[in-house]
Amino acid sequence: MTRVFADTSFYVAAVNPRDSLHSLATDKSRNLRGDIITTEHVLIEVGNWLARSGDRKVFLELMKNIGADRRTKSGSRRFHSI
């Protein structure tokens, strides 16, 4: 089974259609046959980036999707919105 590490730039590109790597990130995500490994630190960085850009709702939706995705593994499977 293939495992890949998803860093901050991957998630930012995946949720931002204006990002130059958006198409690549979404294509890789759709076609991956294996697990996505990330860390809570990466998710905090993504949250900070999206908060600065005014996309807090996008972050909450991303966290919901990550929490529901059985392929994504992180330090915590529990994602809560406040």
N, C-alpha and C positions, 0 to 999 in steps of 0.2 A: 504494500500500500504506500502511495506517495504521501508525504507530509511536507507542507510548506509553511514558512513563517510569514505571517502578515504583519507588516510594520505600519507605522502611522501613515506613511505616504500612500500605501495601498488603500487604506480605508478612506483617506481624504480624496484620493482620485476616484474611488468607487462611488462616492456620494456627491461629487462635484462635477456636473456635466461640462463646466468650463475648464476643468483641469486637462492639461495636455495628455495625461496618461489615463483619462477616464475610460476610453474605449478598451484599452489594453487591460485595465483592472477588471472591468465588468466581464470582458471575454474570458479572462483567466478564471474568474470566480465561477462563471457558468460552466466551464469545461473541465474544471478540476475534478479528478477522480481520486479523492483521498481527503485527508484531514487538513484543516487550517489551524495552525498553532499561533497563538498570540499571548500577550501578557496584559495584566491589568494596567501596567505602566503605559503601554501603547494606547489602550482605550482611554486613559486619562488624557494623554496628549491629543488624541482625536477630539475628545470633549472640549479641551481648551481651545483647539483650533476652530472648531465649529461655534463655540460660544463667542469668540472674537468676531467671527464673520456674521453673527446674528442668526445662525442656523441651529438653534437649540432643539427645535422640533425634529430636525433631520437627525441629530444625535440620538434623541430618544427613540426614533424609529429604527435607527441602526442598531442600538442596543437591544431592542425588542427582537430584531431579526437575528442578531448574533446569539442571543439567549435561546432562540427556538431552533437554531441550526445545529443539528447533531454532529456535523462535520467540524465545527469550530470548537477548539479546546483552548481554555485559558485558565488562569489561576482560580477563577471562580465561575461557577455556572449560574450564579444568582445575580441578576442585573435588576436593580430597582430604580425607578424614576421618583424624583422628589417633587 
